[in-house]
C-alpha cells in the first residue's frame, strides 16, 4: 500500500512539474499572441473611425467586420466573475454594433451607430490597448459625441466636412 502511495505521489509531483515547465515555456508565446490581438482590435477600431473621417462607407463596412472578428477572438484575463460578466456583456454590445455598422452602406447611419460603439469601446479600451500604445478619448463639444484616437490631433469622424478639427482630448490611456 505504501509503495503504491509513494509511486502515486511521485507521479503527481512529476506531472505538476511538467505542467509548470509547460506553462513557463508557453507563456511568452501566449503573451505575444495576446498583445498582437490587442493591437489588431485597436487597429481595427481606429481604421473604422478613420474611414468615417474620410467618409468612405465601403471601408467602414470592411473595418467594422474586421473589428467584430477580432473582438470575437479576444478573451478577458485577470478579472473577477463580476468584472468578467460586465466586460463580456460590453464586448457583445460592441460586436452587435459593429455588425449593424457592417450591415449598412449609409454613412450617416454608420456614424450614428459608431457614436454608441465608441462609448462602449472606450470603456473597454484599457483591456484592448497594447502595452506600447497610447489612446486618447476625444469629444466634440458641440454634440458630446466621443471617439478614441491614437493621436492628440483632432479629426472628427462624425462631422468631417463642417467640423473636422472640432473637438478636444478628454482623457488618455
C-alpha positions as CSV (number, residue, x, y, z in Angstrom):
1,X,0.0,0.0,0.0
2,X,2.8,2.4,0.9
3,X,4.6,1.5,-2.3
4,X,1.5,2.4,-4.4
5,X,1.1,5.7,-2.4
6,X,4.8,6.6,-3.0
7,X,4.5,5.9,-6.7
8,X,1.3,7.9,-6.9
9,X,2.9,10.9,-5.1
10,X,6.0,10.7,-7.4
11,X,3.8,10.6,-10.5
12,X,1.7,13.6,-9.3
13,X,4.8,15.5,-8.4
14,X,6.3,14.9,-11.8
15,X,3.0,15.8,-13.5
16,X,2.8,19.0,-11.6
17,X,6.4,19.9,-12.5
18,X,5.7,19.1,-16.2
19,X,2.7,21.4,-16.1
20,X,4.8,24.2,-14.5
21,X,7.5,23.7,-17.1
22,X,4.9,23.7,-19.9
23,X,3.4,26.9,-18.7
24,X,6.7,28.6,-18.4
25,X,7.7,27.6,-21.9
26,X,4.3,28.6,-23.5
27,X,3.7,31.8,-21.5
28,X,5.9,34.2,-23.6
29,X,4.3,32.9,-26.8
30,X,0.8,33.4,-25.4
31,X,1.6,36.9,-24.2
32,X,2.9,37.8,-27.6
33,X,-0.2,36.4,-29.3
34,X,-2.4,38.3,-26.8
35,X,-0.6,41.6,-27.5
36,X,-0.9,41.0,-31.2
37,X,-4.7,40.5,-30.8
38,X,-4.9,43.7,-28.7
39,X,-3.1,45.6,-31.4
40,X,-5.4,44.2,-34.1
41,X,-8.5,45.2,-32.1
42,X,-7.2,48.7,-31.6
43,X,-6.1,49.0,-35.2
44,X,-9.5,47.8,-36.5
45,X,-11.3,50.3,-34.3
46,X,-9.0,53.1,-35.5
47,X,-9.4,52.1,-39.1
48,X,-13.2,52.2,-38.7
49,X,-13.0,55.6,-37.1
50,X,-10.6,56.9,-39.8
51,X,-12.9,55.6,-42.6
52,X,-15.6,57.8,-41.2
53,X,-13.2,60.8,-41.2
54,X,-12.8,60.4,-45.0
55,X,-16.5,59.4,-45.5
56,X,-15.6,56.0,-47.1
57,X,-18.7,53.9,-46.3
58,X,-17.4,50.8,-48.0
59,X,-14.2,50.9,-45.9
60,X,-16.4,51.5,-42.9
61,X,-18.2,48.2,-43.7
62,X,-14.9,46.3,-44.1
63,X,-13.4,47.7,-40.9
64,X,-16.5,47.1,-38.8
65,X,-16.4,43.5,-39.9
66,X,-12.7,43.2,-39.1
67,X,-13.4,44.7,-35.6
68,X,-16.2,42.3,-35.0
69,X,-14.0,39.3,-35.9
70,X,-11.0,40.4,-33.8
71,X,-13.3,41.0,-30.8
72,X,-14.8,37.5,-31.2
73,X,-11.3,36.1,-30.8
74,X,-10.4,38.1,-27.6
75,X,-10.7,36.6,-24.1
76,X,-10.5,38.7,-21.0
77,X,-7.9,37.8,-18.3
78,X,-7.4,38.6,-14.7
79,X,-10.9,39.7,-13.9
80,X,-13.2,38.5,-11.1
81,X,-16.5,37.0,-12.1
82,X,-18.5,40.2,-11.8
83,X,-15.9,42.2,-13.9
84,X,-15.8,39.3,-16.4
85,X,-19.5,39.3,-16.9
86,X,-19.6,43.1,-17.3
87,X,-16.7,43.1,-19.8
88,X,-18.1,40.2,-21.8
89,X,-21.5,41.9,-22.0
90,X,-20.0,45.1,-23.2
91,X,-17.8,43.3,-25.7
92,X,-21.0,41.6,-27.0
93,X,-22.7,45.0,-27.3
94,X,-19.7,46.3,-29.3
95,X,-19.8,43.3,-31.6
96,X,-23.6,43.8,-32.1
97,X,-23.0,47.5,-33.0
98,X,-20.1,46.6,-35.4
99,X,-22.5,44.1,-37.0
100,X,-25.0,46.9,-37.5
101,X,-22.4,49.2,-39.0
102,X,-21.2,46.5,-41.4
103,X,-24.9,45.9,-42.5
104,X,-25.4,49.4,-43.9
105,X,-23.6,51.5,-46.5
106,X,-25.4,54.7,-45.4
107,X,-22.6,56.8,-44.0
108,X,-24.9,58.8,-41.7
109,X,-26.4,55.6,-40.2
110,X,-22.8,54.3,-39.8
111,X,-21.8,57.4,-37.9
112,X,-24.8,57.3,-35.6
113,X,-24.0,53.6,-34.7
114,X,-20.3,54.3,-34.2
115,X,-21.2,57.0,-31.7
116,X,-22.6,54.4,-29.4
117,X,-19.9,51.9,-30.3
118,X,-17.2,54.4,-29.4
119,X,-18.5,55.0,-25.9
120,X,-18.5,51.3,-25.2
121,X,-15.1,50.8,-26.9
122,X,-13.5,53.4,-24.6
123,X,-15.0,51.7,-21.5
124,X,-13.0,48.5,-22.5
125,X,-10.0,50.2,-24.1
126,X,-7.8,49.5,-21.1
127,X,-8.4,45.8,-21.8
128,X,-7.8,46.1,-25.5
129,X,-4.9,48.6,-25.5
130,X,-1.5,47.1,-26.4
131,X,1.3,47.8,-23.9
132,X,3.2,50.2,-26.2
133,X,0.1,52.2,-27.3
134,X,-1.4,55.5,-26.1
135,X,-5.0,56.1,-26.8
136,X,-7.0,59.4,-26.4
137,X,-10.6,59.9,-25.7
138,X,-11.8,62.8,-27.8
139,X,-15.1,64.6,-27.7
140,X,-16.9,67.0,-30.0
141,X,-18.1,69.8,-27.6
142,X,-20.9,70.8,-30.0
143,X,-22.6,67.4,-29.8
144,X,-20.9,65.5,-27.0
145,X,-20.0,62.6,-29.3
146,X,-16.8,60.8,-28.4
147,X,-14.3,58.7,-30.2
148,X,-10.9,57.1,-29.5
149,X,-7.8,58.1,-31.3
150,X,-4.1,57.2,-31.2
151,X,-3.2,60.9,-31.8
152,X,-3.9,64.1,-29.9
153,X,-4.7,65.7,-33.3
154,X,-8.5,66.1,-33.7
155,X,-10.1,64.6,-36.7
156,X,-13.8,64.5,-36.0
157,X,-15.3,61.3,-37.6
158,X,-18.9,62.4,-37.2
159,X,-18.7,65.9,-38.9
160,X,-15.6,65.8,-41.1
161,X,-17.0,68.3,-43.7
162,X,-18.1,71.1,-41.3
163,X,-16.2,70.4,-38.1
164,X,-13.2,68.2,-38.9
165,X,-11.0,69.8,-36.2
166,X,-13.8,70.4,-33.8
167,X,-13.1,68.5,-30.6
168,X,-10.8,68.1,-27.6
169,X,-8.9,65.5,-25.8
170,X,-10.7,64.5,-22.6
171,X,-8.6,61.6,-21.3
172,X,-5.7,59.3,-22.3
173,X,-4.6,55.7,-21.6
